[in-house]
Amino acid sequence: MDQTIWKYNVKIDDVQKVQMPMASKLLSVQVRHGMVAIWAMVNPEQQMVLRTIQMAGTGHDMSDRIMGDFLGTFQIENGALVFHVFDGGEE
């Protein structure tokens, strides 16, 4: 089973779907060159699936949202905006 690390640029959005190989392990989220990126350990030979990525800004109401496993926190605009990223799982 070959493993490699891939980078996925994502939008700043409450919920989005990202296509990646099945059973990928999300490793980190950071801002790189002005873009939000998620790094994942993947097996490129696996079938592609959609993975749900959820974000919430600090202070945002989350009472009606089901969040997955916490992935990490990133900041933009010199720390003025802080977002927290969660792995909502595969479809």
N, C-alpha and C positions, 0 to 999 in steps of 0.2 A: 504494500500500500504506500504509494508516494505521497508525501506531505510537502506542502509549500505554503508560503505566506503571501496572500493577496491583499491589496488595498482597494477599498471601495469608497469613492467620494459620495457623500450623502447630503441631502438638503436639510436645512433647519426647518423641521415640520413635526407636528404632533405624532403622526403615524405615517410610515412609508414602507414599501416592500422593496427588498433588494434581492436580486437573483444571485445565488451562489450554490456551490456544490452541497449536496445533502450531508448532514452531520458535521458541518464546518464548526470550528470553535472560535468564537469571537474573542479577540485578545485585548484590544485597546481602541480608544477613540481619542483623537487629537485634532487640532487645527494645524494644517500644513499648507503653506503658500496661500493662505487666505481661504482655504476650503476645509470643511469638516470631513475627516476621513476615519473609516473603521478598518482595522486590520484584522484578518481572520486566518487561522490555519486551516487549509483546505486540502482535500484529496481531489485533484482535477479530474480523476477518472470517475468520480461519483456523479449520479444524475443531478441535474440542476433543479433547484426548488426555490420558492419564494420565501424569504425570511422577513418577519415583521420587525421593524426597528421603531421604537417609541422614544419620544423626547418630551421633557417637561422643563420649563424654565423655573428658576428659583422664584417662589412666591405664586406660581400658577396653581389654580384649583385642580386637584387630581381626584376629587372624591368620586367622580363617575367613570374613572378610567381604571382598567386592570393592567398593571405594569408587569413585565417579566423580570428576569434576572438583571440586576444592575451591571452595566458595562463600564461606565465611567462618566466623568464630568469634563466639560470643556468651557472655555471662556472666549468671548469675542469682544471687539470694541474696547480693547485695553482693560478687560475685566468688568466692563459695565453690564454685560449680559452673560449670565451663567446658565448653562443647560446641562441636564442630566439625562443619560442615554440608557435605555433598557432593551434587552433582547426579548422580543415577543414570541420567538419560536418560529418553527417552520410550518408551512402549509402543506 
